[in-house]
């Protein structure tokens, strides 16, 4: 699974980092950092990553097929 991040849409709520801390984090300026951006999320983190996509209040995350 791959996830794209719309950095312009992200408002830094941090819910993705709460749901999937091994996949997402916020930098010092509250911008989302995607640990696997451009790559595949490892199978052990897929469930948490999907939860993060679903919980984003501004739909800045999207699962790619």
Gaussian input, Z-matrix of N, CA and C with variables (Angstrom, degrees):
# hf/3-21g

backbone

0 1
 N
 C     1     B1
 C     2     B2     1     A1
 N     3     B3     2     A2     1     D1
 C     4     B4     3     A3     2     D2
 C     5     B5     4     A4     3     D3
 N     6     B6     5     A5     4     D4
 C     7     B7     6     A6     5     D5
 C     8     B8     7     A7     6     D6
 N     9     B9     8     A8     7     D7
 C    10    B10     9     A9     8     D8
 C    11    B11    10    A10     9     D9
 N    12    B12    11    A11    10    D10
 C    13    B13    12    A12    11    D11
 C    14    B14    13    A13    12    D12
 N    15    B15    14    A14    13    D13
 C    16    B16    15    A15    14    D14
 C    17    B17    16    A16    15    D15
 N    18    B18    17    A17    16    D16
 C    19    B19    18    A18    17    D17
 C    20    B20    19    A19    18    D18
 N    21    B21    20    A20    19    D19
 C    22    B22    21    A21    20    D20
 C    23    B23    22    A22    21    D21
 N    24    B24    23    A23    22    D22
 C    25    B25    24    A24    23    D23
 C    26    B26    25    A25    24    D24
 N    27    B27    26    A26    25    D25
 C    28    B28    27    A27    26    D26
 C    29    B29    28    A28    27    D27
 N    30    B30    29    A29    28    D28
 C    31    B31    30    A30    29    D29
 C    32    B32    31    A31    30    D30
 N    33    B33    32    A32    31    D31
 C    34    B34    33    A33    32    D32
 C    35    B35    34    A34    33    D33
 N    36    B36    35    A35    34    D34
 C    37    B37    36    A36    35    D35
 C    38    B38    37    A37    36    D36
 N    39    B39    38    A38    37    D37
 C    40    B40    39    A39    38    D38
 C    41    B41    40    A40    39    D39
 N    42    B42    41    A41    40    D40
 C    43    B43    42    A42    41    D41
 C    44    B44    43    A43    42    D42
 N    45    B45    44    A44    43    D43
 C    46    B46    45    A45    44    D44
 C    47    B47    46    A46    45    D45
 N    48    B48    47    A47    46    D46
 C    49    B49    48    A48    47    D47
 C    50    B50    49    A49    48    D48
 N    51    B51    50    A50    49    D49
 C    52    B52    51    A51    50    D50
 C    53    B53    52    A52    51    D51
 N    54    B54    53    A53    52    D52
 C    55    B55    54    A54    53    D53
 C    56    B56    55    A55    54    D54
 N    57    B57    56    A56    55    D55
 C    58    B58    57    A57    56    D56
 C    59    B59    58    A58    57    D57
 N    60    B60    59    A59    58    D58
 C    61    B61    60    A60    59    D59
 C    62    B62    61    A61    60    D60
 N    63    B63    62    A62    61    D61
 C    64    B64    63    A63    62    D62
 C    65    B65    64    A64    63    D63
 N    66    B66    65    A65    64    D64
 C    67    B67    66    A66    65    D65
 C    68    B68    67    A67    66    D66
 N    69    B69    68    A68    67    D67
 C    70    B70    69    A69    68    D68
 C    71    B71    70    A70    69    D69
 N    72    B72    71    A71    70    D70
 C    73    B73    72    A72    71    D71
 C    74    B74    73    A73    72    D72
 N    75    B75    74    A74    73    D73
 C    76    B76    75    A75    74    D74
 C    77    B77    76    A76    75    D75
 N    78    B78    77    A77    76    D76
 C    79    B79    78    A78    77    D77
 C    80    B80    79    A79    78    D78
 N    81    B81    80    A80    79    D79
 C    82    B82    81    A81    80    D80
 C    83    B83    82    A82    81    D81
 N    84    B84    83    A83    82    D82
 C    85    B85    84    A84    83    D83
 C    86    B86    85    A85    84    D84
 N    87    B87    86    A86    85    D85
 C    88    B88    87    A87    86    D86
 C    89    B89    88    A88    87    D87
 N    90    B90    89    A89    88    D88
 C    91    B91    90    A90    89    D89
 C    92    B92    91    A91    90    D90
 N    93    B93    92    A92    91    D91
 C    94    B94    93    A93    92    D92
 C    95    B95    94    A94    93    D93
 N    96    B96    95    A95    94    D94
 C    97    B97    96    A96    95    D95
 C    98    B98    97    A97    96    D96
 N    99    B99    98    A98    97    D97
 C   100   B100    99    A99    98    D98
 C   101   B101   100   A100    99    D99
 N   102   B102   101   A101   100   D100
 C   103   B103   102   A102   101   D101
 C   104   B104   103   A103   102   D102
 N   105   B105   104   A104   103   D103
 C   106   B106   105   A105   104   D104
 C   107   B107   106   A106   105   D105
 N   108   B108   107   A107   106   D106
 C   109   B109   108   A108   107   D107
 C   110   B110   109   A109   108   D108
 N   111   B111   110   A110   109   D109
 C   112   B112   111   A111   110   D110
 C   113   B113   112   A112   111   D111
 N   114   B114   113   A113   112   D112
 C   115   B115   114   A114   113   D113
 C   116   B116   115   A115   114   D114
 N   117   B117   116   A116   115   D115
 C   118   B118   117   A117   116   D116
 C   119   B119   118   A118   117   D117
 N   120   B120   119   A119   118   D118
 C   121   B121   120   A120   119   D119
 C   122   B122   121   A121   120   D120
 N   123   B123   122   A122   121   D121
 C   124   B124   123   A123   122   D122
 C   125   B125   124   A124   123   D123
 N   126   B126   125   A125   124   D124
 C   127   B127   126   A126   125   D125
 C   128   B128   127   A127   126   D126
 N   129   B129   128   A128   127   D127
 C   130   B130   129   A129   128   D128
 C   131   B131   130   A130   129   D129
 N   132   B132   131   A131   130   D130
 C   133   B133   132   A132   131   D131
 C   134   B134   133   A133   132   D132
 N   135   B135   134   A134   133   D133
 C   136   B136   135   A135   134   D134
 C   137   B137   136   A136   135   D135
 N   138   B138   137   A137   136   D136
 C   139   B139   138   A138   137   D137
 C   140   B140   139   A139   138   D138
 N   141   B141   140   A140   139   D139
 C   142   B142   141   A141   140   D140
 C   143   B143   142   A142   141   D141
 N   144   B144   143   A143   142   D142
 C   145   B145   144   A144   143   D143
 C   146   B146   145   A145   144   D144
 N   147   B147   146   A146   145   D145
 C   148   B148   147   A147   146   D146
 C   149   B149   148   A148   147   D147
 N   150   B150   149   A149   148   D148
 C   151   B151   150   A150   149   D149
 C   152   B152   151   A151   150   D150
 N   153   B153   152   A152   151   D151
 C   154   B154   153   A153   152   D152
 C   155   B155   154   A154   153   D153
 N   156   B156   155   A155   154   D154
 C   157   B157   156   A156   155   D155
 C   158   B158   157   A157   156   D156
 N   159   B159   158   A158   157   D157
 C   160   B160   159   A159   158   D158
 C   161   B161   160   A160   159   D159
 N   162   B162   161   A161   160   D160
 C   163   B163   162   A162   161   D161
 C   164   B164   163   A163   162   D162
 N   165   B165   164   A164   163   D163
 C   166   B166   165   A165   164   D164
 C   167   B167   166   A166   165   D165
 N   168   B168   167   A167   166   D166
 C   169   B169   168   A168   167   D167
 C   170   B170   169   A169   168   D168
 N   171   B171   170   A170   169   D169
 C   172   B172   171   A171   170   D170
 C   173   B173   172   A172   171   D171
 N   174   B174   173   A173   172   D172
 C   175   B175   174   A174   173   D173
 C   176   B176   175   A175   174   D174
 N   177   B177   176   A176   175   D175
 C   178   B178   177   A177   176   D176
 C   179   B179   178   A178   177   D177
 N   180   B180   179   A179   178   D178
 C   181   B181   180   A180   179   D179
 C   182   B182   181   A181   180   D180
 N   183   B183   182   A182   181   D181
 C   184   B184   183   A183   182   D182
 C   185   B185   184   A184   183   D183
 N   186   B186   185   A185   184   D184
 C   187   B187   186   A186   185   D185
 C   188   B188   187   A187   186   D186
 N   189   B189   188   A188   187   D187
 C   190   B190   189   A189   188   D188
 C   191   B191   190   A190   189   D189
 N   192   B192   191   A191   190   D190
 C   193   B193   192   A192   191   D191
 C   194   B194   193   A193   192   D192

   B1=1.4508
   B2=1.5209
   B3=1.3200
   B4=1.4627
   B5=1.5182
   B6=1.3177
   B7=1.4597
   B8=1.5180
   B9=1.3156
   B10=1.4596
   B11=1.5285
   B12=1.3145
   B13=1.4606
   B14=1.5175
   B15=1.3119
   B16=1.4614
   B17=1.5279
   B18=1.3192
   B19=1.4717
   B20=1.5272
   B21=1.3349
   B22=1.4668
   B23=1.5261
   B24=1.3152
   B25=1.4648
   B26=1.5332
   B27=1.3160
   B28=1.4658
   B29=1.5255
   B30=1.3245
   B31=1.4652
   B32=1.5238
   B33=1.3261
   B34=1.4569
   B35=1.5159
   B36=1.3215
   B37=1.4637
   B38=1.5251
   B39=1.3247
   B40=1.4584
   B41=1.5119
   B42=1.3218
   B43=1.4595
   B44=1.5244
   B45=1.3315
   B46=1.4660
   B47=1.5250
   B48=1.3147
   B49=1.4613
   B50=1.5217
   B51=1.3137
   B52=1.4642
   B53=1.5291
   B54=1.3388
   B55=1.4565
   B56=1.5216
   B57=1.3343
   B58=1.4714
   B59=1.5284
   B60=1.3249
   B61=1.4701
   B62=1.5259
   B63=1.3180
   B64=1.4671
   B65=1.5240
   B66=1.3289
   B67=1.4624
   B68=1.5274
   B69=1.3288
   B70=1.4623
   B71=1.5167
   B72=1.3198
   B73=1.4573
   B74=1.5215
   B75=1.2975
   B76=1.4563
   B77=1.5163
   B78=1.3347
   B79=1.4531
   B80=1.5327
   B81=1.3114
   B82=1.4658
   B83=1.5319
   B84=1.3398
   B85=1.4593
   B86=1.5292
   B87=1.3284
   B88=1.4678
   B89=1.5229
   B90=1.3227
   B91=1.4553
   B92=1.5237
   B93=1.3289
   B94=1.4607
   B95=1.5312
   B96=1.3162
   B97=1.4575
   B98=1.5222
   B99=1.3340
   B100=1.4686
   B101=1.5281
   B102=1.3230
   B103=1.4627
   B104=1.5278
   B105=1.3329
   B106=1.4632
   B107=1.5268
   B108=1.3353
   B109=1.4616
   B110=1.5227
   B111=1.3175
   B112=1.4528
   B113=1.5145
   B114=1.3312
   B115=1.4534
   B116=1.5145
   B117=1.2858
   B118=1.4632
   B119=1.5225
   B120=1.3199
   B121=1.4615
   B122=1.5264
   B123=1.3313
   B124=1.4664
   B125=1.5323
   B126=1.3324
   B127=1.4692
   B128=1.5230
   B129=1.3018
   B130=1.4702
   B131=1.5282
   B132=1.3380
   B133=1.4654
   B134=1.5228
   B135=1.3385
   B136=1.4640
   B137=1.5293
   B138=1.3018
   B139=1.4680
   B140=1.5306
   B141=1.3183
   B142=1.4634
   B143=1.5288
   B144=1.3268
   B145=1.4673
   B146=1.5256
   B147=1.3212
   B148=1.4696
   B149=1.5273
   B150=1.3125
   B151=1.4648
   B152=1.5218
   B153=1.3173
   B154=1.4671
   B155=1.5252
   B156=1.3193
   B157=1.4670
   B158=1.5232
   B159=1.3195
   B160=1.4651
   B161=1.5192
   B162=1.3151
   B163=1.4606
   B164=1.5393
   B165=1.3178
   B166=1.4698
   B167=1.5348
   B168=1.3357
   B169=1.4573
   B170=1.5313
   B171=1.3272
   B172=1.4706
   B173=1.5177
   B174=1.3153
   B175=1.4692
   B176=1.5325
   B177=1.3314
   B178=1.4626
   B179=1.5341
   B180=1.3145
   B181=1.4604
   B182=1.5211
   B183=1.3334
   B184=1.4589
   B185=1.5162
   B186=1.3183
   B187=1.4641
   B188=1.5206
   B189=1.3288
   B190=1.4601
   B191=1.5189
   B192=1.3055
   B193=1.4633
   B194=1.5144
   A1=108.92
   A2=114.37
   A3=120.93
   A4=108.27
   A5=115.68
   A6=121.81
   A7=107.90
   A8=115.42
   A9=119.01
   A10=108.30
   A11=114.87
   A12=121.84
   A13=108.02
   A14=116.26
   A15=121.03
   A16=106.47
   A17=115.19
   A18=120.35
   A19=112.12
   A20=117.15
   A21=119.77
   A22=111.83
   A23=116.43
   A24=121.44
   A25=111.61
   A26=117.11
   A27=122.04
   A28=110.94
   A29=115.62
   A30=121.82
   A31=112.42
   A32=117.08
   A33=120.71
   A34=115.03
   A35=118.19
   A36=120.80
   A37=111.68
   A38=117.54
   A39=121.65
   A40=116.06
   A41=117.87
   A42=119.77
   A43=111.63
   A44=117.03
   A45=120.08
   A46=110.55
   A47=116.56
   A48=120.75
   A49=111.66
   A50=116.95
   A51=120.97
   A52=109.89
   A53=116.37
   A54=121.37
   A55=112.56
   A56=117.05
   A57=121.06
   A58=110.18
   A59=117.16
   A60=120.31
   A61=114.26
   A62=118.25
   A63=119.79
   A64=111.58
   A65=116.17
   A66=120.77
   A67=111.37
   A68=117.42
   A69=121.91
   A70=111.15
   A71=113.82
   A72=121.63
   A73=106.51
   A74=116.86
   A75=121.68
   A76=108.38
   A77=116.51
   A78=119.21
   A79=109.04
   A80=116.73
   A81=121.26
   A82=113.19
   A83=116.07
   A84=120.38
   A85=112.36
   A86=117.30
   A87=124.84
   A88=112.29
   A89=117.00
   A90=121.82
   A91=107.86
   A92=115.66
   A93=119.82
   A94=110.05
   A95=113.90
   A96=122.48
   A97=106.15
   A98=115.27
   A99=121.71
   A100=106.67
   A101=116.79
   A102=121.73
   A103=113.30
   A104=117.93
   A105=121.43
   A106=111.62
   A107=117.82
   A108=120.62
   A109=110.34
   A110=115.70
   A111=120.95
   A112=113.29
   A113=116.17
   A114=120.94
   A115=111.11
   A116=114.49
   A117=120.88
   A118=110.41
   A119=115.87
   A120=121.24
   A121=106.99
   A122=117.73
   A123=120.36
   A124=111.94
   A125=116.87
   A126=121.07
   A127=114.15
   A128=117.76
   A129=120.01
   A130=112.88
   A131=118.16
   A132=121.91
   A133=113.10
   A134=117.45
   A135=121.07
   A136=112.02
   A137=118.34
   A138=120.83
   A139=111.06
   A140=116.87
   A141=120.89
   A142=110.84
   A143=117.29
   A144=121.25
   A145=110.63
   A146=117.54
   A147=120.68
   A148=110.77
   A149=116.81
   A150=120.38
   A151=110.44
   A152=116.12
   A153=120.72
   A154=110.93
   A155=117.41
   A156=121.28
   A157=109.54
   A158=116.68
   A159=121.04
   A160=114.00
   A161=117.85
   A162=120.75
   A163=113.06
   A164=117.87
   A165=119.92
   A166=110.28
   A167=118.43
   A168=120.65
   A169=113.72
   A170=117.75
   A171=120.00
   A172=112.15
   A173=117.23
   A174=123.04
   A175=112.55
   A176=115.53
   A177=120.01
   A178=112.05
   A179=116.95
   A180=121.89
   A181=109.15
   A182=115.18
   A183=119.08
   A184=109.16
   A185=115.38
   A186=120.16
   A187=108.29
   A188=115.78
   A189=121.29
   A190=109.70
   A191=116.33
   A192=119.90
   A193=110.56
   D1=142.22
   D2=174.80
   D3=-124.12
   D4=149.94
   D5=179.46
   D6=-128.62
   D7=133.66
   D8=173.77
   D9=-100.89
   D10=149.67
   D11=178.76
   D12=-119.07
   D13=124.61
   D14=173.15
   D15=-89.60
   D16=94.01
   D17=-174.87
   D18=-63.95
   D19=-28.30
   D20=177.91
   D21=-70.74
   D22=-31.59
   D23=-178.73
   D24=-81.47
   D25=-31.02
   D26=-176.56
   D27=-58.72
   D28=132.52
   D29=178.80
   D30=-110.20
   D31=5.29
   D32=174.70
   D33=75.45
   D34=28.11
   D35=178.58
   D36=-63.92
   D37=-32.45
   D38=176.25
   D39=84.30
   D40=4.87
   D41=-179.92
   D42=-64.36
   D43=-31.10
   D44=177.28
   D45=-63.73
   D46=-40.40
   D47=179.88
   D48=-68.15
   D49=-30.38
   D50=176.55
   D51=-71.06
   D52=-43.72
   D53=-177.80
   D54=-72.11
   D55=-37.06
   D56=-174.74
   D57=-140.78
   D58=72.07
   D59=-175.81
   D60=-64.20
   D61=-21.75
   D62=177.46
   D63=-80.59
   D64=-12.66
   D65=-177.13
   D66=-108.06
   D67=-39.39
   D68=-175.42
   D69=-124.98
   D70=151.30
   D71=174.89
   D72=-150.17
   D73=167.93
   D74=172.69
   D75=-113.88
   D76=138.31
   D77=177.42
   D78=-82.23
   D79=-174.72
   D80=-176.33
   D81=-63.59
   D82=-20.62
   D83=179.49
   D84=-99.88
   D85=14.26
   D86=-179.92
   D87=64.27
   D88=32.52
   D89=173.06
   D90=-98.53
   D91=138.66
   D92=-177.67
   D93=-68.54
   D94=138.49
   D95=174.49
   D96=-117.51
   D97=120.04
   D98=-179.31
   D99=-101.22
   D100=113.37
   D101=-174.27
   D102=-62.60
   D103=-23.60
   D104=-175.89
   D105=-119.38
   D106=22.56
   D107=-177.60
   D108=-55.76
   D109=130.10
   D110=-177.48
   D111=84.31
   D112=-5.29
   D113=-179.42
   D114=-128.70
   D115=-177.47
   D116=-177.72
   D117=-91.33
   D118=133.55
   D119=175.13
   D120=-70.31
   D121=127.77
   D122=179.96
   D123=-59.16
   D124=147.23
   D125=-176.00
   D126=-52.53
   D127=-34.89
   D128=-177.77
   D129=-70.59
   D130=-11.02
   D131=-179.67
   D132=-112.73
   D133=0.48
   D134=-175.10
   D135=-62.43
   D136=-46.66
   D137=-177.82
   D138=-60.11
   D139=-46.20
   D140=178.92
   D141=-65.50
   D142=-39.28
   D143=179.38
   D144=-63.58
   D145=-41.35
   D146=177.12
   D147=-63.17
   D148=-39.43
   D149=177.00
   D150=-61.78
   D151=-39.80
   D152=179.16
   D153=-64.57
   D154=-41.67
   D155=177.39
   D156=-59.70
   D157=-44.50
   D158=-176.86
   D159=-70.88
   D160=-26.15
   D161=-175.34
   D162=-91.26
   D163=-12.41
   D164=-177.52
   D165=-61.82
   D166=120.16
   D167=-174.17
   D168=-73.64
   D169=-14.67
   D170=-179.81
   D171=-116.53
   D172=11.53
   D173=177.92
   D174=54.04
   D175=43.86
   D176=178.77
   D177=-83.58
   D178=-10.33
   D179=-179.29
   D180=-111.96
   D181=142.32
   D182=179.57
   D183=-144.79
   D184=131.80
   D185=175.98
   D186=-78.04
   D187=130.22
   D188=178.13
   D189=-94.96
   D190=144.16
   D191=179.04
   D192=-105.43

